[in-house]
């Protein structure tokens, strides 16, 4: 008796990843009391994102998945960009490995032609494979940065006190 391995519908799997992140991105801001458009700052070297709520700050550990450039019309994975601190590429190894194991060019090609739609798909796939709690996107001039949120916590009161 031979077992037939059922072929995965990668397009459907990818759509599920996007739907999953849409749901998670509706949930985590509510969970942390971050309705609206809170002020934020991020730091690539420490892989942190700090969001300013009305009464508190939320500190998240992030992974920069990649960037798009409107001028270049492409998405570049962080593991392929020497300007990005190495820990981000290391955090993406699960995604890169998955792409190699399943022969998915989207996850193994350093630079992908396209813009926000292609980048958003890559971001959501990365978030699914990293079991991220959500995603965050920021635009800095011509460059858009795509982050997964790996962990988050309320900043402790001690963090905010000067003494």
N, C-alpha and C positions, 0 to 999 in steps of 0.2 A: 504494500500500500504506500503510494508516494504522496507526500504532502505538497500541495501547490502553494507557493508563497504568493500571497495576494499583492499585486502591484499597488504601491501607494500613489494616490492622486495628489501630487505635490501642489498643484494649484489650489485644491480644496484645503489641504493642510496649511498652506500659506494664508488663505483667507481666514481660516480658523484662528491663526496666530494674530492676525489684525483684529478680528472680532474680540478675542480674548483681551488684547491690550486696550481696546476701546472701553471695555467693561472695567478693567482694572484702573484705567486712568480716570474713570468717573468715581471710583471708590476711594483710592488712596488720599486725594485731597480732602474729601469729606472726613475720612478717618482721622486726619491730622488737623482738622479745622482750618483748611487753607482754601476756602471758597474765594471766588473772584480771581484776580490776577495778582498774587502776592509778589512783593519785591524779592529778588533773589540774587545770589552771586555764586559762581562756581570756580573751582580751582582744579586744573588738570593734574598737577603734580601730586596733590593729596587725594585726588579722585573724590572730591566732595562737592555737594550742592547744598547751599543753605537757603531755605525759604523763610520769609518773614511773615508769620501769621499775625493776627490782630493782637494776641496776648503772648505769643511765644515764637521761638524759632524752631524749625525742623531741620535736622542735619541728615543728609542722605549720602550714602556711598554710591557712587555712580561709575559707569563704564561708558566712555565715549566710543560708540559703535563705529562712527564714521562721520564724514562731512560731505556736503555738496557745495559746489561752486556754480552759481548761475552763469558766470562767464565761460567756464569750461564745460558746463552741461553734463556733469558726471558726479557720481557718488564714489568716494574712496573709503575703503575699510580702514579702521585705525591700525590694524596689524600691518598694513602696507604703507603707512605714512610715517616716515622717520621723524617728523616734527612732533608727533604725539608721544607722550611718555609711555614707556614699554609696558607698564602694568595694564594698560587698557587692551593692548594686543594680547597679553597673556590671559586676561579675563575673557577674551573672545576665542580662545583655543577650542572650547567646546563647540562653538559654531563652525569654526574652520574644519575641525575634525568631522563633524556631522556632515558637512558639505562634501568632504573627500570620500567618506564612507558611502554616501548615497549618490555620488556623482552629480552634485548640484552646483553648476557653474556659478549661480548667483552668490553662493557662499564661499567660493574659492577664487573668484576673479577679483583682483585687487581694485581695479577701476571699472565701474559699470556706467555705461552711457545712460543718461536720464537725469531726473531731478528729484523733486520731493516725493512723487509716488513710488519710485523705485527705492529711494532711501527709506521711506516709511515701511515698505515691505521688509527690507533688510533689518530695520530696527525692530520690528515686531517679531520677526523670526528669531533674532538674537535674544530678545526678551523672553520668548517662549523657551528657548533652549537653556538660557541662564536661570530660568525660574524667577525672573525679575518681578518686582511688585508693581512696576509701571514704567513709563517712559517720559522723557522730557526733551523738548526741542527748543533750541535757541538760535537766533539769527544775529550774526555780527558782520555787518556790511554785506559783502558778496557771499560770505560763507555761512552755511547753516550747519549746526552741530546737533547730532542725534545721540542722546544718552539713554541708557537703561538705568533704572533705579534699582539697585540690588538690595539695599537695606535702608531704613529710615528710623529716626528716633527724635523725640522732643529734646531740644537742647536743655541741659540741666540748668537749674537756677544758678549754680556756681559758675557756669560758663559765662553768665551775663554780669556777674558782680565784679566790680573793680578790685575788691580786696579779698 
